[in-house]
Amino acid sequence: MMKPFQTLVKMIKPFQTLVKMMKPFQTFVKRMKPFQTLVKRMKPFQTLVKMMKPFQTLVKMMKPFQTLVKMMKPFFIFW
């Protein structure tokens, strides 16, 4: 009578060990949760950074102009 039940328990055993092995992974996932929410909250910042990209290129393009202005500075003093 107990025989099929015992075989079932034997079959379940590896699954239990698998579940036990999975436990630290689950705790890891739980600990990661705040990071995921942080990443979700960071999303608008990323889009902002993407939007800022053309401004950065503009600033880079402006750089030689700034150096030119710096070089011109002593000339402006005389005026």
Distance bins in CASP14 RR format, pairs under 12 A and 6 or more apart:
PFRMAT RR
TARGET T0000
AUTHOR 0000-0000-0000
RMODE 2
METHOD distances of the structure
MODEL  1
2 8 0 0 0 0 0 1 0 0 0 0 0
2 9 0 0 0 0 1 0 0 0 0 0 0
3 9 0 0 0 0 0 1 0 0 0 0 0
3 10 0 0 0 0 0 1 0 0 0 0 0
4 10 0 0 0 0 0 1 0 0 0 0 0
4 11 0 0 0 0 0 1 0 0 0 0 0
5 11 0 0 0 0 0 1 0 0 0 0 0
5 12 0 0 0 0 0 1 0 0 0 0 0
6 12 0 0 0 0 0 1 0 0 0 0 0
6 13 0 0 0 0 0 1 0 0 0 0 0
7 13 0 0 0 0 0 1 0 0 0 0 0
8 15 0 0 0 0 0 1 0 0 0 0 0
9 15 0 0 0 0 0 1 0 0 0 0 0
9 16 0 0 0 0 1 0 0 0 0 0 0
10 16 0 0 0 0 0 1 0 0 0 0 0
10 17 0 0 0 0 0 1 0 0 0 0 0
12 18 0 0 0 0 0 1 0 0 0 0 0
12 19 0 0 0 0 1 0 0 0 0 0 0
13 19 0 0 0 0 0 1 0 0 0 0 0
13 20 0 0 0 0 0 1 0 0 0 0 0
14 20 0 0 0 0 0 1 0 0 0 0 0
14 21 0 0 0 0 0 1 0 0 0 0 0
15 21 0 0 0 0 0 1 0 0 0 0 0
15 22 0 0 0 0 0 1 0 0 0 0 0
16 22 0 0 0 0 0 1 0 0 0 0 0
16 23 0 0 0 0 0 1 0 0 0 0 0
17 23 0 0 0 0 0 1 0 0 0 0 0
18 25 0 0 0 0 0 1 0 0 0 0 0
19 25 0 0 0 0 0 1 0 0 0 0 0
19 26 0 0 0 0 1 0 0 0 0 0 0
20 26 0 0 0 0 0 1 0 0 0 0 0
22 28 0 0 0 0 0 1 0 0 0 0 0
22 29 0 0 0 0 1 0 0 0 0 0 0
23 29 0 0 0 0 0 1 0 0 0 0 0
23 30 0 0 0 0 0 1 0 0 0 0 0
24 30 0 0 0 0 0 1 0 0 0 0 0
24 31 0 0 0 0 0 1 0 0 0 0 0
25 31 0 0 0 0 0 1 0 0 0 0 0
25 32 0 0 0 0 0 1 0 0 0 0 0
26 32 0 0 0 0 0 1 0 0 0 0 0
26 33 0 0 0 0 0 1 0 0 0 0 0
27 33 0 0 0 0 0 1 0 0 0 0 0
28 35 0 0 0 0 0 1 0 0 0 0 0
29 35 0 0 0 0 0 1 0 0 0 0 0
29 36 0 0 0 0 1 0 0 0 0 0 0
30 36 0 0 0 0 0 1 0 0 0 0 0
32 38 0 0 0 0 0 1 0 0 0 0 0
32 39 0 0 0 0 1 0 0 0 0 0 0
33 39 0 0 0 0 0 1 0 0 0 0 0
33 40 0 0 0 0 0 1 0 0 0 0 0
34 40 0 0 0 0 0 1 0 0 0 0 0
34 41 0 0 0 0 0 1 0 0 0 0 0
35 41 0 0 0 0 0 1 0 0 0 0 0
35 42 0 0 0 0 0 1 0 0 0 0 0
36 42 0 0 0 0 0 1 0 0 0 0 0
36 43 0 0 0 0 0 1 0 0 0 0 0
37 43 0 0 0 0 0 1 0 0 0 0 0
38 45 0 0 0 0 0 1 0 0 0 0 0
39 45 0 0 0 0 0 1 0 0 0 0 0
39 46 0 0 0 0 1 0 0 0 0 0 0
40 46 0 0 0 0 0 1 0 0 0 0 0
42 48 0 0 0 0 1 0 0 0 0 0 0
42 49 0 0 0 0 1 0 0 0 0 0 0
43 49 0 0 0 0 0 1 0 0 0 0 0
43 50 0 0 0 0 0 1 0 0 0 0 0
44 50 0 0 0 0 0 1 0 0 0 0 0
44 51 0 0 0 0 0 1 0 0 0 0 0
45 51 0 0 0 0 0 1 0 0 0 0 0
45 52 0 0 0 0 0 1 0 0 0 0 0
46 52 0 0 0 0 0 1 0 0 0 0 0
46 53 0 0 0 0 0 1 0 0 0 0 0
47 53 0 0 0 0 0 1 0 0 0 0 0
48 55 0 0 0 0 0 1 0 0 0 0 0
49 55 0 0 0 0 0 1 0 0 0 0 0
49 56 0 0 0 0 1 0 0 0 0 0 0
50 56 0 0 0 0 0 1 0 0 0 0 0
52 58 0 0 0 0 0 1 0 0 0 0 0
52 59 0 0 0 0 1 0 0 0 0 0 0
53 59 0 0 0 0 0 1 0 0 0 0 0
53 60 0 0 0 0 0 1 0 0 0 0 0
54 60 0 0 0 0 0 1 0 0 0 0 0
54 61 0 0 0 0 0 1 0 0 0 0 0
55 61 0 0 0 0 0 1 0 0 0 0 0
55 62 0 0 0 0 0 1 0 0 0 0 0
56 62 0 0 0 0 0 1 0 0 0 0 0
56 63 0 0 0 0 0 1 0 0 0 0 0
57 63 0 0 0 0 0 1 0 0 0 0 0
58 65 0 0 0 0 0 1 0 0 0 0 0
59 65 0 0 0 0 0 1 0 0 0 0 0
59 66 0 0 0 0 1 0 0 0 0 0 0
60 66 0 0 0 0 0 1 0 0 0 0 0
62 68 0 0 0 0 0 1 0 0 0 0 0
62 69 0 0 0 0 1 0 0 0 0 0 0
63 69 0 0 0 0 0 1 0 0 0 0 0
63 70 0 0 0 0 0 1 0 0 0 0 0
64 70 0 0 0 0 0 1 0 0 0 0 0
64 71 0 0 0 0 0 1 0 0 0 0 0
65 71 0 0 0 0 0 1 0 0 0 0 0
65 72 0 0 0 0 0 1 0 0 0 0 0
66 72 0 0 0 0 0 1 0 0 0 0 0
66 73 0 0 0 0 0 1 0 0 0 0 0
67 73 0 0 0 0 0 1 0 0 0 0 0
68 75 0 0 0 0 0 1 0 0 0 0 0
69 75 0 0 0 0 0 1 0 0 0 0 0
69 76 0 0 0 0 1 0 0 0 0 0 0
70 76 0 0 0 0 0 1 0 0 0 0 0
72 78 0 0 0 0 0 1 0 0 0 0 0
72 79 0 0 0 0 0 1 0 0 0 0 0
73 79 0 0 0 0 0 1 0 0 0 0 0
END
